[in-house]
Amino acid sequence: MTKKLWFQVGVGLLLAILIIKYFMEISFIFSPVVIIVKAIILPLLLGGVLYYMTEPVQRLLEKWKVPRWGSIIIILVGLALLIWLFVTIIGPPITKQVNALVENAPIITKELDDIKDKLLQEKNNLPQNLQESINSAANSLQSVAMKFGIWIVQFLQSFFQAMFLLILVPFFYIFMLKDHEKFAPIIYNFFSGERRAWIKKTMEDIDNVLRSYIQGQLLISAILATMIWIGYMILGVQYALLLAVFALFMNLIPFVGPWIAVTPALIIAYLQDPKLVIGVAIVTLVAQQIDSNLITPNVMGKTLDIHPLTVITIILAAGNIAGFLGILVAIPVYAVAKVVVRNIYEQRIKIKSAATKDV
C-alpha cells in the first residue's frame, strides 16, 4: 500500500499541514526576516520585470559583438531617455488630470450619492427581488462614494512611497543584467548526474515561462492602453489619458484586469454624459475583441495554457491573501509552480519506466 500514489500524496499533504501548523506557532521567530523580505520584494520584482523587458535588447547588442558593460550602458541610457520623454511629454498632462480628479472628487462623490438617492426613491415601484438588489448596490455605492476621496489620497501616498522604494531597483536591475547567467549555475552545480540535468532543465523552463509572460503581457497591456486612449480621446471622455494609464496597469492582470479597468471609465463617462457610457462600452468591447482574437494569440501563444476559470480563482485567492501585489504576481507564480510540477511528473514517469523496463 505504501507504494500507491494516493497513499504517498496523502502522507505528503499531512506532512505539509503539520509543517505549516508548527511553522505558524513559531512564526514570531521569523518576523525580522519577513520585514526584510517585504522591504526588498517590490524592488526585486520591478528589477526582474525591467530585466526581462530589456533582455532581448542586451542579447541583440551582444550578438553584434558589443561587450557586456557596453550593452548595460546602452540599455541604461535608453531607459533614461525613455523616462525623460515620459516625464516631459506624458507627465504634465497626467499630473494635470490627477489634480483635476482630486479637485473634483467631492463633486463626483456628491453625484454618486445623488444617484444612490434616486435609486432608493424609485425602488418601491419595482419587484421585491429587484428592490433587494438595489438596496445592496446602493449600500455599496454609498460606501464607494464615502471612500472615494480618501482612496485617491491613499493611492497618491502609496504611489510616492513606491517611488521611494524604486531607489533599490537599479541595483537589482544592473546586477541581473551583469550576472544573469551565473544565477542558475549557483543552484544546479550543487548536484550532479541526472538530478543536475533535471534541475537545469526545470530552471530553463521557468526562465522561458517568466520571459514569455512578462514580455508578452507588457506588450499586450501597452497596445490595449493605446487603443483605449485613442478611443476615449475621440469620444471626448474626461481624464482619458489617466484612464488609459490605469488600464495599462490593470491589463497586466489576465482576463480580470480589463473589466476592472473599464469600471472607473464607465462611472466618469456616466457623470459626464450618460450617452458616453455606450461609446466607452463599445471602445472597450472592440479593444477586447482585437486583443482576444489577434494580439494575445500571436504574442502570448500558449505560454500560460491556463483555463480562465483557474485564472479568476487564483486572482481572487491572491487578492485576499496579499492584496494588489499578490494579484500581480499570482499568475506568473502559478505558471512557475505548474512548470515545476509538470517536470517532476515527467521525471517520475521516466524513473518509473526505467525501473519497470525489461532487461
C-alpha positions as CSV (number, residue, x, y, z in Angstrom):
1,M,0.0,0.0,0.0
2,T,2.9,2.4,0.7
3,K,3.8,2.3,-3.0
4,K,0.4,3.6,-4.1
5,L,0.3,7.1,-5.5
6,W,-2.7,8.1,-3.4
7,F,-1.0,7.0,-0.2
8,Q,2.2,8.9,-1.0
9,V,0.2,12.0,-1.9
10,G,-1.9,11.7,1.3
11,V,1.2,11.4,3.5
12,G,2.8,14.3,1.7
13,L,-0.3,16.5,2.4
14,L,-0.4,15.5,6.0
15,L,3.3,16.3,6.5
16,A,2.8,19.7,4.7
17,I,-0.1,20.5,7.0
18,L,1.9,19.7,10.1
19,I,4.9,21.7,8.9
20,I,2.6,24.7,8.2
21,K,0.9,24.3,11.6
22,Y,4.2,24.3,13.6
23,F,5.7,27.0,11.5
24,M,2.7,29.3,12.3
25,E,3.3,28.6,16.0
26,I,6.9,29.8,15.9
27,S,6.3,32.5,13.2
28,F,7.3,35.3,15.5
29,I,10.9,34.0,15.2
30,F,10.9,34.8,11.6
31,S,9.3,38.2,11.8
32,P,12.6,40.1,11.2
33,V,13.1,38.0,8.1
34,V,9.6,38.8,6.9
35,I,10.1,42.5,7.4
36,I,13.3,42.4,5.3
37,V,11.7,40.4,2.6
38,K,8.8,42.8,2.4
39,A,11.2,45.7,2.1
40,I,13.1,44.2,-0.9
41,I,10.4,42.2,-2.6
42,L,8.9,45.2,-4.6
43,P,12.3,46.5,-5.9
44,L,13.4,42.9,-6.7
45,L,10.2,42.2,-8.7
46,L,10.5,45.5,-10.5
47,G,14.1,44.8,-11.2
48,G,13.2,41.4,-12.6
49,V,10.5,42.9,-14.8
50,L,12.9,45.5,-16.2
51,Y,15.4,42.8,-16.9
52,Y,13.0,40.6,-18.8
53,M,11.8,43.7,-20.7
54,T,15.4,44.7,-21.8
55,E,17.0,41.2,-22.0
56,P,16.2,40.9,-25.8
57,V,17.9,44.2,-26.4
58,Q,21.0,43.1,-24.5
59,R,21.0,39.7,-26.3
60,L,20.8,41.6,-29.7
61,L,23.6,44.0,-28.7
62,E,25.9,41.2,-27.6
63,K,25.1,39.4,-30.9
64,W,26.5,42.4,-32.6
65,K,29.8,42.0,-30.6
66,V,29.0,44.7,-28.1
67,P,30.7,43.8,-24.7
68,R,28.6,43.2,-21.6
69,W,29.5,46.6,-20.0
70,G,28.7,48.4,-23.2
71,S,25.3,46.7,-23.6
72,I,24.4,47.7,-20.0
73,I,25.4,51.3,-20.5
74,I,23.4,51.5,-23.8
75,I,20.3,50.0,-22.1
76,L,20.6,52.3,-19.1
77,V,21.0,55.4,-21.3
78,G,18.0,54.2,-23.4
79,L,15.8,53.7,-20.3
80,A,16.9,57.2,-19.0
81,L,15.9,58.7,-22.3
82,L,12.5,56.9,-22.3
83,I,11.9,58.1,-18.7
84,W,12.9,61.7,-19.7
85,L,10.5,61.6,-22.7
86,F,7.7,60.2,-20.4
87,V,8.3,63.0,-17.8
88,T,8.4,65.8,-20.3
89,I,5.7,64.7,-22.7
90,I,3.3,62.5,-20.8
91,G,4.0,63.6,-17.3
92,P,2.4,67.1,-17.4
93,P,-1.0,66.1,-18.8
94,I,-1.2,63.1,-16.4
95,T,-0.3,65.5,-13.5
96,K,-2.9,67.9,-14.7
97,Q,-5.6,65.2,-14.9
98,V,-4.7,63.8,-11.5
99,N,-5.0,67.3,-9.9
100,A,-8.3,67.8,-11.7
101,L,-9.6,64.5,-10.4
102,V,-8.6,65.3,-6.9
103,E,-10.3,68.7,-7.1
104,N,-13.4,67.2,-8.5
105,A,-13.5,64.3,-6.0
106,P,-16.1,65.9,-3.7
107,I,-18.3,66.7,-6.7
108,I,-18.0,63.1,-8.0
109,T,-18.8,61.8,-4.5
110,K,-21.9,64.0,-4.3
111,E,-23.1,62.9,-7.8
112,L,-22.7,59.2,-6.8
113,D,-24.6,59.9,-3.6
114,D,-27.4,61.6,-5.7
115,I,-27.6,58.5,-8.0
116,K,-28.0,56.3,-4.9
117,D,-30.8,58.5,-3.6
118,K,-32.6,58.4,-7.0
119,L,-32.4,54.6,-7.0
120,L,-33.8,54.4,-3.5
121,Q,-36.7,56.7,-4.5
122,E,-37.7,54.5,-7.4
123,K,-37.1,51.1,-5.9
124,N,-40.6,50.9,-4.3
125,N,-42.2,50.6,-7.8
126,L,-40.0,47.5,-8.6
127,P,-40.4,43.8,-7.7
128,Q,-39.2,42.7,-4.3
129,N,-36.1,40.8,-5.5
130,L,-35.0,43.8,-7.6
131,Q,-35.5,46.0,-4.6
132,E,-33.2,43.8,-2.6
133,S,-30.6,44.0,-5.3
134,I,-30.9,47.8,-5.5
135,N,-30.5,48.0,-1.7
136,S,-27.3,46.0,-1.9
137,A,-26.0,48.1,-4.8
138,A,-26.9,51.3,-3.1
139,N,-25.1,50.4,0.1
140,S,-22.0,49.5,-2.0
141,L,-22.3,52.8,-3.9
142,Q,-22.6,54.8,-0.7
143,S,-19.5,53.1,0.6
144,V,-17.6,53.8,-2.6
145,A,-18.8,57.4,-2.5
146,M,-17.7,58.0,1.1
147,K,-14.3,56.4,0.5
148,F,-13.6,57.9,-3.0
149,G,-11.7,60.9,-1.9
150,I,-9.8,59.0,0.8
151,W,-8.9,56.3,-1.7
152,I,-7.4,58.9,-4.1
153,V,-5.2,60.4,-1.3
154,Q,-4.1,56.9,-0.2
155,F,-3.4,56.0,-3.8
156,L,-1.1,59.0,-4.2
157,Q,0.6,58.3,-0.9
158,S,1.2,54.7,-1.9
159,F,2.5,55.9,-5.2
160,F,5.1,58.2,-3.7
161,Q,6.1,55.5,-1.2
162,A,6.6,53.1,-4.1
163,M,8.7,55.7,-5.9
164,F,10.9,56.0,-2.9
165,L,11.4,52.2,-2.8
166,L,12.4,52.4,-6.5
167,I,15.8,53.6,-5.4
168,L,16.7,50.0,-4.9
169,V,15.5,48.9,-8.3
170,P,18.6,50.0,-10.3
171,F,20.9,47.9,-8.1
172,F,18.9,44.7,-8.6
173,Y,18.4,45.5,-12.3
174,I,22.1,46.2,-13.0
175,F,23.2,43.0,-11.2
176,M,20.7,41.0,-13.2
177,L,22.0,42.4,-16.5
178,K,25.6,41.8,-15.5
179,D,25.4,38.3,-14.0
180,H,22.2,36.7,-15.1
181,E,24.0,33.7,-16.5
182,K,25.5,33.0,-13.1
183,F,22.3,32.7,-11.0
184,A,21.1,29.3,-12.3
185,P,24.5,27.5,-12.1
186,I,24.9,28.5,-8.5
187,I,21.9,26.3,-7.8
188,Y,22.2,23.3,-10.1
189,N,26.0,23.0,-9.7
190,F,25.3,21.7,-6.2
191,F,24.0,18.5,-7.9
192,S,25.4,16.0,-10.3
193,G,24.3,13.5,-12.9
194,E,20.6,13.1,-13.8
195,R,19.5,15.3,-10.9
196,R,21.7,18.2,-12.1
197,A,20.3,17.8,-15.7
198,W,16.7,17.8,-14.4
199,I,17.2,20.9,-12.2
200,K,18.9,22.7,-15.0
201,K,16.1,21.9,-17.4
202,T,13.5,23.0,-14.9
203,M,15.2,26.3,-14.3
204,E,15.4,26.9,-18.0
205,D,11.7,26.2,-18.4
206,I,10.9,28.6,-15.5
207,D,13.1,31.3,-17.2
208,N,11.3,30.8,-20.5
209,V,7.8,31.0,-18.9
210,L,8.7,34.2,-17.0
211,R,10.3,35.8,-20.0
212,S,7.4,35.0,-22.3
213,Y,4.7,36.0,-19.8
214,I,6.3,39.3,-18.7
215,Q,7.3,40.4,-22.2
216,G,4.0,39.3,-23.7
217,Q,1.8,40.8,-21.0
218,L,3.5,44.2,-21.0
219,L,3.3,44.4,-24.8
220,I,-0.4,43.5,-24.8
221,S,-1.1,46.0,-22.0
222,A,0.7,48.8,-23.9
223,I,-1.3,48.0,-27.1
224,L,-4.6,47.9,-25.3
225,A,-4.0,51.1,-23.3
226,T,-3.1,52.9,-26.5
227,M,-6.3,51.7,-28.2
228,I,-8.3,52.7,-25.2
229,W,-6.7,56.2,-25.0
230,I,-7.3,56.8,-28.7
231,G,-11.0,55.7,-28.4
232,Y,-11.6,57.8,-25.2
233,M,-9.9,60.9,-26.9
234,I,-12.2,60.5,-29.9
235,L,-15.2,60.3,-27.6
236,G,-14.1,63.3,-25.5
237,V,-14.1,61.4,-22.2
238,Q,-12.6,63.4,-19.3
239,Y,-9.3,62.1,-17.8
240,A,-8.8,59.9,-21.0
241,L,-5.0,59.7,-20.5
242,L,-5.3,58.9,-16.8
243,L,-7.9,56.2,-17.5
244,A,-5.6,54.8,-20.2
245,V,-2.6,54.6,-17.8
246,F,-4.9,52.9,-15.2
247,A,-5.9,50.4,-17.9
248,L,-2.2,49.9,-18.7
249,F,-1.6,48.6,-15.2
250,M,-4.9,46.7,-14.8
251,N,-4.4,44.9,-18.1
252,L,-1.3,43.3,-16.6
253,I,-3.9,41.1,-14.8
254,P,-5.1,38.4,-17.3
255,F,-8.8,38.2,-18.0
256,V,-10.0,40.1,-14.9
257,G,-7.9,43.3,-15.4
258,P,-9.7,44.7,-18.4
259,W,-13.0,44.6,-16.6
260,I,-11.5,46.3,-13.6
261,A,-10.1,49.0,-15.9
262,V,-13.4,49.8,-17.6
263,T,-15.3,50.4,-14.3
264,P,-14.0,53.9,-13.5
265,A,-14.2,54.8,-17.2
266,L,-17.9,53.9,-17.2
267,I,-18.5,55.9,-14.0
268,I,-16.8,59.0,-15.3
269,A,-18.5,58.8,-18.6
270,Y,-21.9,58.5,-17.0
271,L,-21.3,61.5,-14.8
272,Q,-20.0,63.5,-17.8
273,D,-22.8,62.4,-20.2
274,P,-24.9,59.2,-19.8
275,K,-24.7,58.8,-23.6
276,L,-20.9,58.4,-23.4
277,V,-21.4,55.1,-21.5
278,I,-22.4,53.4,-24.8
279,G,-19.3,54.8,-26.5
280,V,-17.0,53.7,-23.7
281,A,-18.5,50.2,-23.7
282,I,-18.1,50.0,-27.5
283,V,-14.5,51.1,-27.3
284,T,-13.7,48.6,-24.6
285,L,-15.5,45.8,-26.3
286,V,-13.7,46.5,-29.6
287,A,-10.3,46.7,-27.9
288,Q,-11.0,43.4,-26.0
289,Q,-12.1,41.6,-29.1
290,I,-9.0,42.7,-31.0
291,D,-6.9,41.6,-28.1
292,S,-8.6,38.2,-27.7
293,N,-8.6,37.3,-31.3
294,L,-5.5,39.0,-32.8
295,I,-3.0,40.3,-30.2
296,T,-2.9,37.7,-27.4
297,P,-2.8,34.6,-29.7
298,N,0.1,36.0,-31.7
299,V,2.0,37.5,-28.8
300,M,1.5,35.0,-26.0
301,G,0.6,31.9,-27.9
302,K,0.2,29.0,-25.4
303,T,2.7,30.4,-22.9
304,L,0.4,30.0,-19.9
305,D,-2.1,27.5,-21.1
306,I,-4.3,28.2,-18.1
307,H,-8.1,28.0,-18.1
308,P,-9.8,31.3,-17.5
309,L,-11.7,29.9,-14.5
310,T,-8.4,28.9,-12.9
311,V,-7.0,32.4,-13.5
312,I,-10.0,34.0,-11.9
313,T,-9.9,31.6,-8.9
314,I,-6.1,32.3,-8.4
315,I,-6.5,36.0,-8.7
316,L,-9.4,36.1,-6.1
317,A,-7.4,34.0,-3.7
318,A,-4.2,36.0,-4.2
319,G,-6.1,39.3,-3.7
320,N,-7.5,38.2,-0.3
321,I,-4.1,36.9,0.8
322,A,-1.6,39.5,-0.4
323,G,-3.7,42.4,-1.9
324,F,-2.9,44.1,-5.2
325,L,0.8,42.9,-5.2
326,G,-0.5,39.3,-4.8
327,I,-2.9,39.8,-7.8
328,L,0.0,40.9,-10.0
329,V,2.3,38.0,-9.1
330,A,-0.3,35.3,-8.7
331,I,-0.4,34.1,-12.3
332,P,3.4,34.0,-13.0
333,V,3.9,32.2,-9.7
334,Y,1.2,29.7,-10.6
335,A,2.8,29.3,-14.1
336,V,6.2,28.6,-12.4
337,A,4.6,26.1,-10.0
338,K,2.9,24.4,-12.9
339,V,6.3,24.1,-14.7
340,V,7.9,22.6,-11.6
341,V,5.1,20.1,-11.0
342,R,5.0,19.1,-14.7
343,N,8.7,18.4,-14.7
344,I,8.5,16.5,-11.5
345,Y,5.7,14.4,-13.0
346,E,7.7,13.8,-16.2
347,Q,10.8,12.8,-14.2
348,R,8.7,10.4,-12.1
349,I,7.3,8.8,-15.2
350,K,10.8,8.5,-16.6
351,I,12.2,6.9,-13.5
352,K,9.2,4.5,-13.3
353,S,9.6,3.5,-16.9
354,A,13.3,2.8,-16.4
355,A,12.6,0.8,-13.2
356,T,9.9,-1.4,-14.8
357,K,11.8,-1.9,-18.1
358,D,12.6,-5.5,-19.1
359,V,16.3,-6.3,-19.1
